[in-house]
Amino acid sequence: MTTAQDTGDFIVTIADVRKSGHCASGAREFFESNDLDFRDFLKNGVKASVLLATGDARAVQVVNRTRERRYG
């Protein structure tokens, strides 16, 4: 299995969240509950490592699905 270290610490965007089956309002709640800047995320994305560091199962799912789409 490929890890974030294997592919670099890539950026996850709101489009990636949506493609992973999650909605923007759920993402907003996630960012607020983890003290992360949602507006900055919308503008610039966020490093996969930041999402993984939360330990949230949905965040891990988004990172894994995004990695699979991009890197196979």
C-alpha positions in Angstrom: 0.0 0.0 0.0 1.3 3.5 -0.9 1.6 5.9 2.0 1.7 9.7 2.1 5.5 9.5 2.5 5.7 7.5 -0.8 3.8 10.1 -2.8 4.8 13.2 -0.9 2.7 15.2 1.4 0.1 16.1 -1.2 -2.6 18.8 -0.9 -6.3 17.7 -0.4 -8.9 20.1 -1.7 -12.7 20.5 -1.3 -13.1 18.8 -4.7 -11.3 15.8 -3.2 -13.6 15.8 -0.2 -16.6 15.8 -2.5 -15.2 13.1 -4.8 -14.7 11.0 -1.7 -18.5 11.2 -1.0 -18.5 13.9 1.7 -20.2 17.3 1.6 -18.9 20.8 2.2 -21.0 21.3 5.3 -19.6 18.1 6.9 -16.1 19.3 6.0 -16.8 22.6 7.6 -17.9 20.9 10.9 -14.8 18.7 10.8 -12.5 21.7 10.4 -14.2 23.6 13.2 -14.1 20.6 15.5 -10.4 20.2 14.8 -9.5 23.8 15.1 -8.5 24.0 11.5 -9.2 27.0 9.2 -12.0 26.0 6.8 -11.7 29.2 4.7 -8.0 28.7 4.2 -8.8 25.1 3.2 -11.3 26.2 0.6 -8.8 28.6 -0.9 -5.5 26.6 -0.6 -6.4 23.0 0.4 -4.7 21.2 3.2 -1.7 18.8 3.5 -2.7 15.2 3.8 -0.6 14.9 6.9 -2.7 17.5 8.7 -5.8 15.5 8.0 -4.2 12.2 9.0 -2.9 13.8 12.2 -6.5 14.3 13.4 -7.0 10.5 13.5 -10.5 11.0 12.2 -11.8 8.0 10.2 -13.5 10.3 7.6 -10.3 12.3 7.1 -8.2 9.1 6.7 -10.8 7.9 4.1 -10.6 11.2 2.1 -6.8 11.0 2.1 -6.7 7.4 1.1 -9.3 7.9 -1.7 -7.5 11.0 -3.0 -4.2 9.1 -3.0 -5.7 6.2 -4.9 -7.3 8.6 -7.5 -4.0 10.5 -8.0 -1.3 7.9 -7.6 -3.1 4.6 -8.3 
